[in-house]
């Protein structure tokens, strides 16, 4: 796997779905499935072990479901982009997933080509959502309280602030590392610290917050 290949972890309790997804993803040279998990617990373990660029997570799984798994991943400081891939188009599920730190929400009834395109967008840092769910997007991303967090900006180091601006431009960790001539690991550490300082759960929230800051300045 070369330096520009994006690593992906699949977490779904249906073997056939995982096999189909892997075959789809393998069509793209810049994408590589580095692990598969049949449960949330196993997915959490592999996410900690492999630190993938992207995690594709099912919502409805036996035992530890997708939302519990997502919450546990963010609680364990996993900064990978995480997108839900599910059959549920329930607004509450979408809102909960985004509030727990998901970077996207896709439905399994999408055309395979559309799913692949959304995955390619997700690995470069974009928020992805199935077309039929775009109506809840504005609600799904909580509007940050600019006044409440404005002073927190001063607590960021110059490097963290630099990285935050690049996140707001939609750059992935790999692209940020290349832009700043530092390692992927260093970028991930900085992202983890700045999310904690800003009390945000995901890169998407950080990007939206930063964009609002820039509009307000």
C-alpha positions in Angstrom: 0.0 0.0 0.0 1.6 3.3 -1.1 1.6 6.5 1.0 -1.3 7.9 -1.0 -3.6 4.9 -0.5 -6.5 5.5 2.0 -7.0 2.6 4.4 -10.6 1.5 5.2 -12.1 -0.6 7.9 -15.4 -2.3 7.3 -17.7 -3.0 10.3 -20.9 -4.9 9.4 -22.4 -8.2 10.7 -23.4 -9.3 7.2 -20.5 -11.2 5.5 -22.1 -10.8 2.0 -22.4 -7.1 2.4 -18.7 -6.8 3.6 -17.6 -9.0 0.6 -19.5 -6.8 -1.8 -18.2 -3.6 -0.4 -14.6 -4.9 -0.5 -15.0 -5.9 -4.1 -16.4 -2.4 -4.9 -13.6 -0.6 -3.0 -10.9 -2.7 -4.6 -11.8 -1.2 -7.9 -10.1 2.0 -6.8 -6.3 2.1 -6.6 -6.3 4.8 -4.0 -8.6 2.8 -1.6 -7.6 -0.3 0.4 -9.6 -2.4 2.9 -7.2 -3.1 5.7 -9.6 -4.9 8.0 -13.1 -6.3 8.5 -15.2 -6.7 11.6 -18.5 -8.6 12.2 -19.4 -6.8 15.4 -19.0 -3.5 17.1 -16.7 -4.8 19.7 -14.3 -6.3 17.1 -14.6 -3.1 15.1 -13.5 -1.0 18.0 -10.5 -3.2 18.6 -9.4 -3.1 15.0 -10.0 0.6 14.8 -7.6 1.1 17.7 -5.1 -1.4 16.3 -5.0 -0.1 12.7 -6.0 3.6 13.0 -7.6 3.6 9.4 -8.3 6.7 7.4 -12.0 5.7 7.1 -14.3 3.4 9.0 -17.6 2.3 7.3 -20.0 1.3 10.1 -23.3 -0.5 10.0 -26.0 0.9 12.3 -28.0 -2.3 13.2 -25.8 -5.0 14.6 -26.3 -7.6 17.2 -24.8 -6.8 20.6 -23.0 -3.5 20.4 -24.9 -1.5 17.7 -23.5 1.0 15.3 -24.3 4.1 17.4 -22.8 2.5 20.6 -19.7 1.5 18.5 -19.4 5.1 17.1 -19.7 6.6 20.5 -17.0 4.2 21.9 -14.7 4.9 19.0 -14.8 8.7 19.6 -14.5 8.1 23.4 -11.3 6.2 22.6 -9.9 9.2 20.7 -10.2 7.5 17.3 -9.9 10.4 14.8 -10.6 8.3 11.7 -13.4 9.6 9.5 -16.5 7.4 10.2 -19.5 7.0 8.0 -22.6 5.0 8.7 -23.9 2.7 6.0 -27.4 1.4 7.0 -30.9 0.7 5.9 -32.4 3.1 8.4 -33.5 6.5 7.0 -34.9 7.6 10.4 -34.2 11.3 11.0 -33.4 10.6 14.7 -30.8 8.0 13.7 -29.2 10.5 11.4 -29.2 13.2 14.0 -27.8 10.9 16.7 -25.0 9.6 14.5 -23.9 13.1 13.5 -24.0 14.3 17.1 -21.9 11.2 18.2 -19.2 12.2 15.7 -20.1 10.5 12.4 -18.7 12.1 9.2 -21.5 10.9 7.0 -24.6 8.8 6.7 -25.3 6.6 3.7 -28.2 4.2 2.9 -27.6 0.7 1.7 -30.2 1.0 -1.1 -28.0 3.5 -3.0 -26.5 2.4 -6.3 -23.1 0.8 -5.8 -21.4 3.4 -8.0 -23.0 6.2 -5.8 -21.7 4.5 -2.6 -18.2 4.3 -4.1 -18.3 7.9 -5.1 -19.4 8.9 -1.6 -16.6 6.8 -0.1 -14.1 8.6 -2.3 -15.5 11.9 -1.1 -15.3 10.8 2.5 -11.7 9.9 2.5 -10.7 13.4 1.4 -12.6 14.9 4.3 -16.0 15.7 2.9 -19.3 15.2 4.7 -21.3 12.6 2.8 -25.0 12.0 3.0 -27.5 10.0 0.9 -29.5 12.3 -1.4 -32.9 11.5 0.3 -31.4 12.6 3.7 -30.1 16.0 2.6 -33.2 17.7 4.2 -32.0 16.8 7.7 -28.4 17.9 7.1 -28.9 21.4 8.5 -30.3 19.9 11.7 -27.8 17.1 11.8 -24.8 19.5 12.2 -25.4 21.4 15.4 -24.7 25.1 14.7 -21.7 26.0 16.9 -22.1 28.8 19.5 -19.5 31.2 18.1 -19.5 33.5 21.1 -19.1 30.6 23.6 -16.1 29.1 21.8 -14.5 32.3 20.4 -12.0 32.6 23.3 -11.1 29.0 23.1 -9.4 29.7 19.7 -6.7 31.5 21.7 -5.9 28.2 23.5 -4.9 26.5 20.3 -1.2 26.3 19.4 -0.2 27.9 16.1 0.2 24.5 14.6 -3.3 23.4 15.8 -4.8 26.5 14.3 -3.0 25.9 11.0 -4.4 22.4 10.9 -7.9 23.5 11.8 -7.9 25.9 8.9 -6.9 23.1 6.5 -9.6 20.8 8.0 -12.1 23.6 7.2 -10.9 23.5 3.6 -11.7 19.7 3.5 -8.2 18.4 3.5 -7.6 14.8 4.8 -4.9 14.0 7.3 -2.6 12.7 4.5 -3.0 16.0 2.5 -2.5 18.1 5.6 0.7 16.1 6.4 2.0 16.8 2.9 1.0 20.5 3.1 2.8 21.0 6.4 5.6 18.5 5.8 4.9 16.5 8.9 3.9 12.9 9.5 0.3 11.6 9.4 0.7 10.5 13.0 1.6 14.1 14.1 -1.4 15.4 12.3 -3.7 12.9 14.1 -2.3 13.9 17.5 -2.9 17.6 16.7 -6.5 16.9 15.5 -7.2 14.9 18.7 -6.0 17.8 20.8 -7.8 20.6 19.0 -11.1 18.6 19.0 -10.7 18.2 22.8 -10.0 21.9 23.3 -13.0 22.9 21.2 -15.2 20.3 22.8 -16.1 19.0 19.4 -16.6 15.3 18.4 -15.6 15.2 14.8 -13.7 16.8 12.0 -17.0 17.8 10.4 -18.0 19.8 13.5 -14.5 21.4 13.6 -14.8 22.4 9.9 -18.3 23.9 10.3 -17.2 25.7 13.5 -14.1 27.2 11.8 -16.1 28.2 8.7 -18.5 30.1 11.0 -15.6 31.7 12.8 -14.2 32.9 9.5 -17.6 34.3 8.4 -18.0 36.1 11.7 -14.6 37.7 11.6 
